[in-house]
Amino acid sequence: MSGIIELERLLSEMNPELIEDEFVFCTVSGSLAQYIEWNPLASFNEKEGLTLILTKDIASREGLQFKNTYKQITLTVHSSLEAVGLTAAVSNKLASKGISANVIAAYFHDHIFVQSEKAREALIALKEVGKNGL
């Protein structure tokens, strides 16, 4: 089953869902294999180090440094990795409300990480996009 490509349909069917856990972005040295027991939600290798997205609880337990906490909002529509404009539409809507959007596109869905204190406001804004389109 392939994902949806049409932007208007993606926006009308995106059905954003707030995930209750709090997450943090951390950087560590070494390989992912060294940290797999922490069950990172996501990772990315950069030349400066390995970025891990972890629950706040795990990062705190392990003594990792982080600046802010984030909530995850998942767009539950099955978006194609070839879709054009979804990230821009979501980012622009959140930017208009003064909310940063850290977007990760996975195989089935797009996931937006927003500041924890702005998560409810972000969810409302994204639901507006779904109702009103662009």
Secondary structure by P-SEA (a helix, b strand, c coil): ccccccaaaaaaccbbbbbcbbbbbbbbcccccccccccccccccccccccccccaaaaaaacccccbbbbbbbcccccccccccaaaaaaaaaaaacccccccccccbbbbbccccaaaaaaaaaaaaaaccc
